[in-house]
Amino acid sequence: MKLIFKLLVAVAVNAAALFAAAYLVKDLKLNVTVESIVFLAVILTLLNLLLKPVLKLILGPFIVLTLGLGLILVNMVILYILDIISPNLTIGGIVPLIYSSLIIGIVNFAFHFATKD
């Protein structure tokens, strides 16, 4: 039960992070319907749960060499995959991808820091 609640909260936090990134980054276009944001948040949560640990393992030496800044690259890859998967999200270049991955990464970091057991 606790796991399901934590997943639902993670989906809500990812939805808020996507909405914040779409609001703050000019070239990040988001279809602003409830269904599309929930769909994007669920997909982003699944990518964070399944793909992020694999990318961290593969890019581990790069993350260590850059003193953790390589995690921005991991977030960028996940957000780019989300852009490819979903027609509800459009990222208009590399700079908006960097800014939006920073925003989403900071929101996710704050969420995980606050819900640490």
The first five atom37 places (N, CA, C, CB, O) and aatype in JSON, in Angstrom:
{
  "aatype": [12, 11, 10, 9, 13, 11, 10, 10, 19, 0, 19, 0, 19, 2, 0, 0, 0, 10, 13, 0, 0, 0, 18, 10, 19, 11, 3, 10, 11, 10, 2, 19, 16, 19, 6, 15, 9, 19, 13, 10, 0, 19, 9, 10, 16, 10, 10, 2, 10, 10, 10, 11, 14, 19, 10, 11, 10, 9, 10, 7, 14, 13, 9, 19, 10, 16, 10, 7, 10, 7, 10, 9, 10, 19, 2, 12, 19, 9, 10, 18, 9, 10, 3, 9, 9, 15, 14, 2, 10, 16, 9, 7, 7, 9, 19, 14, 10, 9, 18, 15, 15, 10, 9, 9, 7, 9, 19, 2, 13, 0, 13, 8, 13, 0, 16, 11, 3],
  "atom_mask": [
    [1, 1, 1, 1, 1],
    [1, 1, 1, 1, 1],
    [1, 1, 1, 1, 1],
    [1, 1, 1, 1, 1],
    [1, 1, 1, 1, 1],
    [1, 1, 1, 1, 1],
    [1, 1, 1, 1, 1],
    [1, 1, 1, 1, 1],
    [1, 1, 1, 1, 1],
    [1, 1, 1, 1, 1],
    [1, 1, 1, 1, 1],
    [1, 1, 1, 1, 1],
    [1, 1, 1, 1, 1],
    [1, 1, 1, 1, 1],
    [1, 1, 1, 1, 1],
    [1, 1, 1, 1, 1],
    [1, 1, 1, 1, 1],
    [1, 1, 1, 1, 1],
    [1, 1, 1, 1, 1],
    [1, 1, 1, 1, 1],
    [1, 1, 1, 1, 1],
    [1, 1, 1, 1, 1],
    [1, 1, 1, 1, 1],
    [1, 1, 1, 1, 1],
    [1, 1, 1, 1, 1],
    [1, 1, 1, 1, 1],
    [1, 1, 1, 1, 1],
    [1, 1, 1, 1, 1],
    [1, 1, 1, 1, 1],
    [1, 1, 1, 1, 1],
    [1, 1, 1, 1, 1],
    [1, 1, 1, 1, 1],
    [1, 1, 1, 1, 1],
    [1, 1, 1, 1, 1],
    [1, 1, 1, 1, 1],
    [1, 1, 1, 1, 1],
    [1, 1, 1, 1, 1],
    [1, 1, 1, 1, 1],
    [1, 1, 1, 1, 1],
    [1, 1, 1, 1, 1],
    [1, 1, 1, 1, 1],
    [1, 1, 1, 1, 1],
    [1, 1, 1, 1, 1],
    [1, 1, 1, 1, 1],
    [1, 1, 1, 1, 1],
    [1, 1, 1, 1, 1],
    [1, 1, 1, 1, 1],
    [1, 1, 1, 1, 1],
    [1, 1, 1, 1, 1],
    [1, 1, 1, 1, 1],
    [1, 1, 1, 1, 1],
    [1, 1, 1, 1, 1],
    [1, 1, 1, 1, 1],
    [1, 1, 1, 1, 1],
    [1, 1, 1, 1, 1],
    [1, 1, 1, 1, 1],
    [1, 1, 1, 1, 1],
    [1, 1, 1, 1, 1],
    [1, 1, 1, 1, 1],
    [1, 1, 1, 0, 1],
    [1, 1, 1, 1, 1],
    [1, 1, 1, 1, 1],
    [1, 1, 1, 1, 1],
    [1, 1, 1, 1, 1],
    [1, 1, 1, 1, 1],
    [1, 1, 1, 1, 1],
    [1, 1, 1, 1, 1],
    [1, 1, 1, 0, 1],
    [1, 1, 1, 1, 1],
    [1, 1, 1, 0, 1],
    [1, 1, 1, 1, 1],
    [1, 1, 1, 1, 1],
    [1, 1, 1, 1, 1],
    [1, 1, 1, 1, 1],
    [1, 1, 1, 1, 1],
    [1, 1, 1, 1, 1],
    [1, 1, 1, 1, 1],
    [1, 1, 1, 1, 1],
    [1, 1, 1, 1, 1],
    [1, 1, 1, 1, 1],
    [1, 1, 1, 1, 1],
    [1, 1, 1, 1, 1],
    [1, 1, 1, 1, 1],
    [1, 1, 1, 1, 1],
    [1, 1, 1, 1, 1],
    [1, 1, 1, 1, 1],
    [1, 1, 1, 1, 1],
    [1, 1, 1, 1, 1],
    [1, 1, 1, 1, 1],
    [1, 1, 1, 1, 1],
    [1, 1, 1, 1, 1],
    [1, 1, 1, 0, 1],
    [1, 1, 1, 0, 1],
    [1, 1, 1, 1, 1],
    [1, 1, 1, 1, 1],
    [1, 1, 1, 1, 1],
    [1, 1, 1, 1, 1],
    [1, 1, 1, 1, 1],
    [1, 1, 1, 1, 1],
    [1, 1, 1, 1, 1],
    [1, 1, 1, 1, 1],
    [1, 1, 1, 1, 1],
    [1, 1, 1, 1, 1],
    [1, 1, 1, 1, 1],
    [1, 1, 1, 0, 1],
    [1, 1, 1, 1, 1],
    [1, 1, 1, 1, 1],
    [1, 1, 1, 1, 1],
    [1, 1, 1, 1, 1],
    [1, 1, 1, 1, 1],
    [1, 1, 1, 1, 1],
    [1, 1, 1, 1, 1],
    [1, 1, 1, 1, 1],
    [1, 1, 1, 1, 1],
    [1, 1, 1, 1, 1],
    [1, 1, 1, 1, 1],
    [1, 1, 1, 1, 1]
  ],
  "atom_positions": [
    [[0.81, -1.18, 0.0], [0.0, 0.0, 0.0], [0.87, 1.26, 0.0], [-0.93, -0.01, 1.2], [0.55, 2.24, -0.67]],
    [[1.95, 1.21, 0.76], [2.85, 2.36, 0.83], [3.53, 2.6, -0.53], [3.91, 2.14, 1.93], [3.75, 3.74, -0.92]],
    [[3.86, 1.51, -1.23], [4.49, 1.63, -2.54], [3.55, 2.26, -3.55], [4.94, 0.26, -3.03], [3.97, 3.1, -4.35]],
    [[2.29, 1.87, -3.52], [1.31, 2.43, -4.45], [1.12, 3.92, -4.18], [-0.04, 1.7, -4.33], [1.05, 4.72, -5.11]],
    [[1.04, 4.29, -2.9], [0.91, 5.7, -2.55], [2.12, 6.5, -3.01], [0.71, 5.86, -1.05], [1.98, 7.61, -3.53]],
    [[3.31, 5.94, -2.82], [4.53, 6.62, -3.23], [4.58, 6.78, -4.75], [5.77, 5.86, -2.72], [5.05, 7.81, -5.24]],
    [[4.12, 5.78, -5.5], [4.07, 5.88, -6.96], [3.07, 6.94, -7.4], [3.7, 4.54, -7.57], [3.35, 7.71, -8.33]],
    [[1.92, 6.99, -6.75], [0.93, 8.02, -7.1], [1.44, 9.43, -6.8], [-0.37, 7.77, -6.34], [1.19, 10.36, -7.56]],
    [[2.15, 9.57, -5.7], [2.74, 10.88, -5.37], [3.84, 11.22, -6.37], [3.29, 10.88, -3.93], [4.0, 12.38, -6.75]],
    [[4.61, 10.23, -6.8], [5.66, 10.47, -7.8], [5.05, 10.91, -9.13], [6.52, 9.19, -8.0], [5.6, 11.78, -9.8]],
    [[3.93, 10.31, -9.51], [3.25, 10.73, -10.74], [2.76, 12.17, -10.6], [2.05, 9.79, -11.06], [2.89, 12.96, -11.53]],
    [[2.2, 12.51, -9.44], [1.73, 13.88, -9.22], [2.89, 14.88, -9.23], [0.98, 13.97, -7.89], [2.75, 15.97, -9.78]],
    [[4.01, 14.51, -8.64], [5.18, 15.4, -8.63], [5.73, 15.56, -10.05], [6.28, 14.86, -7.68], [6.11, 16.66, -10.44]],
    [[5.77, 14.48, -10.81], [6.24, 14.58, -12.2], [5.29, 15.42, -13.04], [6.39, 13.19, -12.81], [5.73, 16.15, -13.93]],
    [[3.99, 15.33, -12.78], [3.04, 16.17, -13.5], [3.27, 17.64, -13.16], [1.59, 15.77, -13.15], [3.25, 18.49, -14.05]],
    [[3.49, 17.93, -11.89], [3.77, 19.31, -11.5], [5.09, 19.8, -12.09], [3.8, 19.43, -9.98], [5.21, 20.95, -12.49]],
    [[6.1, 18.92, -12.14], [7.39, 19.29, -12.72], [7.27, 19.56, -14.22], [8.43, 18.19, -12.46], [7.87, 20.51, -14.72]],
    [[6.51, 18.74, -14.92], [6.3, 18.98, -16.35], [5.56, 20.29, -16.59], [5.52, 17.82, -16.98], [5.9, 21.05, -17.49]],
    [[4.55, 20.54, -15.77], [3.79, 21.78, -15.92], [4.68, 22.99, -15.61], [2.57, 21.77, -14.99], [4.59, 24.0, -16.31]],
    [[5.52, 22.89, -14.58], [6.43, 23.99, -14.24], [7.45, 24.21, -15.35], [7.15, 23.69, -12.91], [7.75, 25.35, -15.69]],
    [[7.97, 23.13, -15.91], [8.94, 23.27, -17.0], [8.29, 23.88, -18.23], [9.55, 21.9, -17.35], [8.9, 24.71, -18.91]],
    [[7.06, 23.5, -18.51], [6.36, 24.07, -19.66], [6.05, 25.55, -19.44], [5.06, 23.31, -19.93], [6.03, 26.33, -20.39]],
    [[5.82, 25.92, -18.19], [5.54, 27.32, -17.88], [6.81, 28.17, -17.94], [4.91, 27.43, -16.49], [6.76, 29.32, -18.39]],
    [[7.94, 27.62, -17.49], [9.17, 28.4, -17.4], [10.02, 28.38, -18.66], [9.98, 27.9, -16.26], [10.73, 29.35, -18.93]],
    [[9.96, 27.31, -19.44], [10.79, 27.19, -20.64], [9.95, 27.53, -21.85], [11.41, 25.76, -20.76], [8.89, 26.93, -22.07]],
    [[10.42, 28.48, -22.63], [9.62, 29.01, -23.73], [9.37, 27.98, -24.84], [10.3, 30.22, -24.32], [8.25, 27.88, -25.32]],
    [[10.38, 27.22, -25.25], [10.25, 26.31, -26.38], [9.84, 24.89, -25.98], [11.55, 26.26, -27.13], [10.03, 23.96, -26.76]],
    [[9.31, 24.73, -24.82], [8.77, 23.44, -24.4], [7.25, 23.53, -24.51], [9.22, 23.06, -22.93], [6.59, 24.21, -23.72]],
    [[6.71, 22.85, -25.49], [5.26, 22.89, -25.74], [4.62, 21.65, -25.13], [4.95, 22.97, -27.27], [5.06, 20.53, -25.37]],
    [[3.59, 21.88, -24.35], [2.91, 20.81, -23.65], [1.42, 20.94, -23.92], [3.21, 20.85, -22.12], [0.85, 22.02, -23.76]],
    [[0.8, 19.84, -24.33], [-0.65, 19.82, -24.5], [-1.28, 19.85, -23.12], [-1.11, 18.56, -25.32], [-1.17, 18.88, -22.37]],
    [[-1.93, 20.96, -22.78], [-2.35, 21.18, -21.4], [-3.79, 20.71, -21.18], [-2.22, 22.67, -21.05], [-4.69, 21.5, -20.91]],
    [[-3.98, 19.4, -21.31], [-5.22, 18.78, -20.86], [-4.85, 17.84, -19.72], [-5.95, 18.02, -22.03], [-3.72, 17.37, -19.63]],
    [[-5.81, 17.57, -18.88], [-5.54, 16.74, -17.71], [-5.08, 15.34, -18.13], [-6.79, 16.63, -16.82], [-4.16, 14.77, -17.54]],
    [[-5.74, 14.8, -19.17], [-5.38, 13.45, -19.61], [-3.96, 13.39, -20.15], [-6.36, 12.97, -20.68], [-3.22, 12.45, -19.87]],
    [[-3.56, 14.4, -20.93], [-2.22, 14.38, -21.51], [-1.14, 14.57, -20.46], [-2.1, 15.45, -22.58], [-0.09, 13.93, -20.53]],
    [[-1.39, 15.43, -19.48], [-0.4, 15.65, -18.43], [-0.26, 14.4, -17.56], [-0.78, 16.87, -17.57], [0.85, 14.03, -17.17]],
    [[-1.38, 13.76, -17.24], [-1.31, 12.53, -16.45], [-0.6, 11.44, -17.24], [-2.74, 12.06, -16.04], [0.21, 10.7, -16.68]],
    [[-0.9, 11.32, -18.54], [-0.23, 10.33, -19.38], [1.27, 10.59, -19.42], [-0.81, 10.34, -20.8], [2.07, 9.66, -19.26]],
    [[1.67, 11.84, -19.63], [3.09, 12.17, -19.66], [3.75, 11.91, -18.31], [3.29, 13.63, -20.06], [4.88, 11.42, -18.25]],
    [[3.06, 12.23, -17.23], [3.62, 12.01, -15.89], [3.8, 10.53, -15.6], [2.73, 12.65, -14.83], [4.79, 10.14, -14.99]],
    [[2.85, 9.7, -16.03], [2.97, 8.25, -15.82], [4.15, 7.7, -16.62], [1.66, 7.53, -16.22], [4.94, 6.91, -16.11]],
    [[4.26, 8.13, -17.88], [5.37, 7.66, -18.71], [6.7, 8.14, -18.13], [5.21, 8.15, -20.17], [7.67, 7.37, -18.08]],
    [[6.77, 9.39, -17.69], [8.01, 9.91, -17.1], [8.37, 9.16, -15.82], [7.87, 11.42, -16.8], [9.54, 8.87, -15.58]],
    [[7.37, 8.84, -15.02], [7.63, 8.08, -13.79], [8.15, 6.68, -14.13], [6.36, 7.97, -12.95], [9.09, 6.2, -13.49]],
    [[7.55, 6.04, -15.11], [8.03, 4.71, -15.52], [9.45, 4.78, -16.08], [7.09, 4.11, -16.56], [10.27, 3.91, -15.79]],
    [[9.74, 5.8, -16.88], [11.1, 5.95, -17.4], [12.09, 6.19, -16.27], [11.16, 7.1, -18.41], [13.2, 5.65, -16.28]],
    [[11.69, 6.99, -15.28], [12.58, 7.24, -14.14], [12.8, 5.97, -13.32], [11.99, 8.33, -13.25], [13.89, 5.75, -12.8]],
    [[11.77, 5.14, -13.21], [11.92, 3.92, -12.42], [12.69, 2.83, -13.15], [10.57, 3.39, -12.04], [13.46, 2.09, -12.52]],
    [[12.49, 2.71, -14.46], [13.07, 1.6, -15.2], [14.37, 1.95, -15.94], [12.07, 1.08, -16.18], [15.32, 1.17, -15.93]],
    [[14.41, 3.1, -16.56], [15.54, 3.43, -17.43], [16.64, 4.22, -16.71], [15.04, 4.23, -18.61], [17.82, 4.08, -17.04]],
    [[16.26, 5.04, -15.75], [17.25, 5.88, -15.09], [18.35, 5.09, -14.38], [16.56, 6.78, -14.09], [19.52, 5.46, -14.48]],
    [[18.03, 4.0, -13.66], [19.12, 3.22, -13.04], [20.07, 2.6, -14.07], [18.54, 2.12, -12.16], [21.27, 2.5, -13.82]],
    [[19.54, 2.18, -15.2], [20.38, 1.6, -16.25], [21.31, 2.66, -16.83], [19.52, 0.97, -17.37], [22.5, 2.41, -17.03]],
    [[20.76, 3.85, -17.09], [21.59, 4.93, -17.62], [22.64, 5.37, -16.62], [20.72, 6.12, -18.03], [23.77, 5.69, -16.99]],
    [[22.28, 5.4, -15.34], [23.26, 5.75, -14.31], [24.38, 4.73, -14.24], [22.59, 5.88, -12.95], [25.54, 5.08, -14.0]],
    [[24.05, 3.46, -14.44], [25.06, 2.41, -14.43], [25.98, 2.53, -15.63], [24.4, 1.03, -14.41], [27.2, 2.4, -15.49]],
    [[25.41, 2.78, -16.79], [26.21, 2.9, -18.01], [27.09, 4.16, -17.96], [25.31, 2.94, -19.24], [28.27, 4.11, -18.31]],
    [[26.51, 5.27, -17.53], [27.23, 6.54, -17.51], [27.92, 6.81, -16.17], [26.29, 7.67, -17.84], [28.32, 7.95, -15.9]],
    [[28.05, 5.79, -15.33], [28.64, 5.96, -14.01], [30.0, 6.63, -13.99], [0.0, 0.0, 0.0], [30.2, 7.58, -13.23]],
    [[30.97, 6.18, -14.81], [32.27, 6.85, -14.81], [32.19, 8.32, -15.25], [33.23, 6.1, -15.72], [32.91, 9.16, -14.71]],
    [[31.33, 8.61, -16.21], [31.16, 10.0, -16.66], [30.53, 10.85, -15.55], [30.28, 10.06, -17.94], [30.9, 12.01, -15.37]],
    [[29.6, 10.28, -14.82], [28.97, 11.0, -13.71], [29.99, 11.29, -12.61], [27.78, 10.19, -13.14], [29.99, 12.38, -12.03]],
    [[30.86, 10.33, -12.33], [31.89, 10.53, -11.31], [32.91, 11.57, -11.77], [32.59, 9.2, -10.98], [33.3, 12.44, -11.0]],
    [[33.34, 11.48, -13.03], [34.32, 12.44, -13.54], [33.81, 13.87, -13.57], [34.75, 12.04, -14.92], [34.58, 14.81, -13.39]],
    [[32.52, 14.04, -13.79], [31.95, 15.38, -13.84], [31.39, 15.82, -12.49], [30.86, 15.45, -14.88], [30.7, 16.83, -12.4]],
    [[31.69, 15.05, -11.45], [31.26, 15.34, -10.08], [29.75, 15.47, -9.96], [31.93, 16.62, -9.59], [29.25, 16.33, -9.23]],
    [[29.02, 14.63, -10.66], [27.57, 14.6, -10.57], [26.84, 15.36, -11.64], [0.0, 0.0, 0.0], [25.62, 15.21, -11.79]],
    [[27.54, 16.19, -12.4], [26.87, 16.95, -13.45], [26.41, 16.06, -14.6], [27.79, 18.03, -13.98], [25.59, 16.48, -15.42]],
    [[26.93, 14.85, -14.68], [26.49, 13.91, -15.7], [25.05, 13.45, -15.5], [0.0, 0.0, 0.0], [24.43, 12.91, -16.41]],
    [[24.52, 13.67, -14.29], [23.12, 13.33, -14.04], [22.19, 14.22, -14.86], [22.79, 13.47, -12.55], [21.06, 13.82, -15.17]],
    [[22.65, 15.4, -15.22], [21.86, 16.26, -16.11], [21.72, 15.58, -17.46], [22.51, 17.66, -16.26], [20.65, 15.65, -18.08]],
    [[22.76, 14.94, -17.92], [22.71, 14.2, -19.18], [21.72, 13.05, -19.1], [24.11, 13.68, -19.55], [20.98, 12.79, -20.06]],
    [[21.69, 12.36, -17.97], [20.74, 11.26, -17.79], [19.31, 11.8, -17.86], [20.99, 10.54, -16.43], [18.46, 11.21, -18.52]],
    [[19.05, 12.92, -17.17], [17.72, 13.52, -17.22], [17.37, 14.0, -18.62], [17.63, 14.68, -16.23], [16.22, 13.91, -19.03]],
    [[18.36, 14.51, -19.34], [18.11, 14.96, -20.71], [17.74, 13.79, -21.61], [19.34, 15.67, -21.27], [16.84, 13.91, -22.45]],
    [[18.41, 12.67, -21.46], [18.11, 11.49, -22.27], [16.69, 11.0, -21.99], [19.13, 10.36, -22.0], [15.95, 10.66, -22.91]],
    [[16.32, 10.96, -20.72], [14.98, 10.51, -20.36], [13.92, 11.46, -20.91], [14.85, 10.38, -18.84], [12.89, 11.02, -21.42]],
    [[14.15, 12.76, -20.8], [13.18, 13.73, -21.32], [13.12, 13.69, -22.84], [13.54, 15.14, -20.84], [12.05, 13.88, -23.42]],
    [[14.24, 13.44, -23.49], [14.25, 13.32, -24.95], [13.48, 12.07, -25.4], [15.71, 13.28, -25.47], [12.77, 12.11, -26.41]],
    [[13.63, 10.98, -24.67], [12.87, 9.77, -24.98], [11.37, 10.03, -24.78], [13.33, 8.59, -24.09], [10.55, 9.56, -25.57]],
    [[11.03, 10.78, -23.74], [9.63, 11.14, -23.53], [9.11, 12.01, -24.67], [9.46, 11.87, -22.2], [7.96, 11.87, -25.08]],
    [[9.95, 12.89, -25.19], [9.57, 13.72, -26.34], [9.34, 12.86, -27.58], [10.65, 14.76, -26.62], [8.42, 13.12, -28.35]],
    [[10.16, 11.84, -27.77], [10.0, 10.95, -28.92], [8.73, 10.1, -28.78], [11.23, 10.04, -29.07], [8.0, 9.91, -29.76]],
    [[8.47, 9.61, -27.59], [7.33, 8.71, -27.36], [6.0, 9.43, -27.51], [7.43, 8.09, -25.99], [5.08, 8.91, -28.14]],
    [[5.9, 10.62, -26.94], [4.59, 11.26, -26.82], [4.44, 12.44, -27.79], [4.37, 11.73, -25.4], [5.34, 13.27, -27.9]],
    [[3.31, 12.51, -28.49], [3.04, 13.68, -29.32], [2.53, 14.87, -28.51], [2.02, 13.33, -30.4], [2.39, 15.97, -29.05]],
    [[2.26, 14.67, -27.22], [1.76, 15.75, -26.37], [2.86, 16.67, -25.86], [1.0, 15.18, -25.21], [2.57, 17.7, -25.25]],
    [[4.1, 16.31, -26.1], [5.25, 17.08, -25.63], [6.17, 17.36, -26.81], [6.01, 16.32, -24.5], [6.53, 16.45, -27.56]],
    [[6.53, 18.63, -26.97], [7.44, 19.02, -28.03], [8.52, 19.92, -27.44], [6.69, 19.74, -29.18], [8.24, 20.95, -26.84]],
    [[9.77, 19.51, -27.63], [10.91, 20.29, -27.15], [11.59, 20.88, -28.37], [11.9, 19.4, -26.3], [11.97, 20.16, -29.29]],
    [[11.75, 22.2, -28.38], [12.24, 22.9, -29.56], [13.72, 23.18, -29.57], [0.0, 0.0, 0.0], [14.11, 24.3, -29.89]],
    [[14.56, 22.22, -29.23], [16.0, 22.43, -29.32], [16.73, 21.9, -28.11], [0.0, 0.0, 0.0], [16.13, 21.37, -27.17]],
    [[18.06, 22.06, -28.15], [18.9, 21.53, -27.08], [18.86, 22.41, -25.83], [20.34, 21.39, -27.57], [18.9, 21.89, -24.71]],
    [[18.78, 23.71, -26.0], [18.77, 24.61, -24.83], [17.48, 24.42, -24.02], [18.9, 26.08, -25.29], [17.56, 24.33, -22.8]],
    [[16.3, 24.37, -24.65], [15.1, 24.08, -23.85], [15.14, 22.69, -23.2], [13.86, 24.19, -24.71], [14.59, 22.49, -22.12]],
    [[15.79, 21.75, -23.87], [15.94, 20.41, -23.29], [16.79, 20.47, -22.02], [16.57, 19.43, -24.31], [16.48, 19.82, -21.03]],
    [[17.87, 21.24, -22.06], [18.74, 21.39, -20.89], [17.98, 22.07, -19.75], [20.01, 22.19, -21.25], [18.01, 21.6, -18.61]],
    [[17.31, 23.18, -20.05], [16.59, 23.92, -19.01], [15.46, 23.08, -18.4], [16.02, 25.23, -19.58], [15.29, 23.04, -17.18]],
    [[14.7, 22.42, -19.26], [13.58, 21.64, -18.74], [14.06, 20.42, -17.95], [12.68, 21.2, -19.88], [13.43, 20.04, -16.96]],
    [[15.17, 19.8, -18.37], [15.69, 18.68, -17.6], [16.24, 19.14, -16.25], [16.78, 17.95, -18.39], [16.16, 18.41, -15.26]],
    [[16.79, 20.34, -16.2], [17.24, 20.9, -14.92], [16.06, 21.14, -13.99], [18.01, 22.2, -15.15], [16.12, 20.8, -12.81]],
    [[14.99, 21.72, -14.51], [13.81, 22.0, -13.7], [13.19, 20.71, -13.18], [12.78, 22.8, -14.49], [12.9, 20.59, -11.99]],
    [[13.0, 19.76, -14.07], [12.39, 18.49, -13.66], [13.31, 17.73, -12.71], [12.08, 17.62, -14.9], [12.84, 17.11, -11.76]],
    [[14.61, 17.79, -12.95], [15.57, 17.14, -12.04], [15.57, 17.75, -10.65], [0.0, 0.0, 0.0], [15.67, 17.02, -9.66]],
    [[15.48, 19.06, -10.57], [15.45, 19.73, -9.26], [14.18, 19.38, -8.51], [15.57, 21.25, -9.43], [14.22, 19.12, -7.3]],
    [[13.05, 19.37, -9.2], [11.78, 19.01, -8.55], [11.82, 17.56, -8.08], [10.59, 19.23, -9.52], [11.38, 17.27, -6.97]],
    [[12.33, 16.66, -8.9], [12.43, 15.25, -8.5], [13.41, 15.06, -7.35], [12.85, 14.38, -9.69], [13.17, 14.24, -6.46]],
    [[14.51, 15.81, -7.37], [15.48, 15.73, -6.26], [14.83, 16.18, -4.96], [16.73, 16.58, -6.57], [15.0, 15.55, -3.92]],
    [[14.09, 17.28, -5.01], [13.41, 17.77, -3.81], [12.39, 16.77, -3.3], [12.74, 19.12, -4.09], [12.24, 16.58, -2.1]],
    [[11.66, 16.13, -4.23], [10.68, 15.12, -3.84], [11.35, 13.93, -3.17], [9.87, 14.64, -5.06], [10.9, 13.48, -2.12]],
    [[12.42, 13.42, -3.76], [13.1, 12.27, -3.18], [13.79, 12.61, -1.88], [14.11, 11.7, -4.15], [13.89, 11.77, -0.99]],
    [[14.28, 13.82, -1.76], [14.89, 14.25, -0.5], [13.85, 14.37, 0.6], [15.62, 15.6, -0.68], [14.12, 14.05, 1.76]],
    [[12.65, 14.83, 0.23], [11.6, 15.01, 1.24], [10.98, 13.68, 1.67], [10.51, 15.94, 0.71], [10.52, 13.55, 2.8]],
    [[10.96, 12.7, 0.76], [10.32, 11.41, 1.09], [11.33, 10.32, 1.41], [9.45, 10.96, -0.05], [11.0, 9.13, 1.37]],
    [[12.53, 10.71, 1.73], [13.57, 9.73, 2.07], [13.22, 9.03, 3.37], [14.95, 10.41, 2.19], [12.85, 9.66, 4.36]],
    [[13.34, 7.7, 3.35], [13.02, 6.9, 4.55], [14.16, 6.86, 5.51], [12.63, 5.5, 4.17], [14.05, 6.23, 6.57]]
  ]
}
